């Protein structure tokens, strides 16, 4: 079975990871960092905002079940692509809206989806569109964070509402239990 990879940044990686883990056709989601200039950054370094990295999720999916376009449509529903370097109370370049493409086809699809989303949002889209270059997996305690810590404050008040929005907006995209 052929798979594709999508790499997206839209605020804290815990939010995106939690949503995409529930999506049909998604085989694996991993939290990590990309887009910066410091090799092998730590979470603490990325949080300082000086490495240039973005908190991202790397999504491995089956394009026979879910398309890259659908991955992006959900991305633009669960985060605000109009706020530069912030998502809610998470502020800094590490929280910027970003799509890191893996092929020319992904780049073209992303350009089209961004153009379409410009008609949906009331403010300009600020989502960065670049090829993924160097990616670093985040520390192990960040993986499956929401699943392991659903009652933690940030998870309960920030992540859970995004997961709920996905579940109510994209009922046909949820993995069967």
VENHUVEN-V524550 format. One record per backbone hydrogen bond with DSSP energy under -0.5 kcal/mol. NH is the residue of the N-H (numbers start at 1). CO is the residue of the C=O. Records with the same first field share a line. If there is no record, write none. Layout:
# VENHUVEN-V524550
NH = CO ; CO
This chain:
# VENHUVEN-V524550
4 = 61
6 = 59
7 = 100
8 = 57
9 = 98
10 = 11
11 = 96
15 = 12
16 = 12
17 = 13
18 = 14
19 = 15
20 = 16
21 = 17
22 = 19
23 = 20
24 = 173
26 = 23
27 = 25 ; 60
28 = 60
30 = 58
32 = 56
33 = 136
34 = 54
35 = 134
37 = 51
38 = 51
39 = 37
41 = 38
46 = 42
47 = 43
48 = 44
49 = 45 ; 46
50 = 45
54 = 34
55 = 94
56 = 32 ; 54
57 = 8
58 = 30
59 = 6 ; 57
60 = 28 ; 58
61 = 4 ; 59
62 = 25
63 = 61
65 = 62
66 = 62
71 = 67
72 = 68
73 = 69
74 = 70
75 = 71
76 = 72
77 = 74
78 = 74
79 = 75
81 = 79
83 = 80
84 = 82
86 = 83
87 = 90
90 = 87
91 = 89
92 = 85
95 = 92
96 = 93
98 = 9
99 = 128
100 = 7
101 = 99 ; 130
107 = 103
108 = 104
109 = 105
110 = 106
111 = 107
112 = 108
113 = 109
114 = 110
115 = 111
116 = 112
117 = 113
118 = 114
119 = 116
120 = 117
121 = 117
126 = 81
128 = 97
130 = 99
132 = 101
135 = 133
136 = 33
138 = 31
142 = 139
143 = 140
145 = 142
148 = 144
149 = 145
152 = 149
156 = 152
157 = 153
158 = 154
159 = 154
160 = 155
162 = 158 ; 159
163 = 159
164 = 160
165 = 161
166 = 162
167 = 163
168 = 164
169 = 165
170 = 166
173 = 170
174 = 171
175 = 22
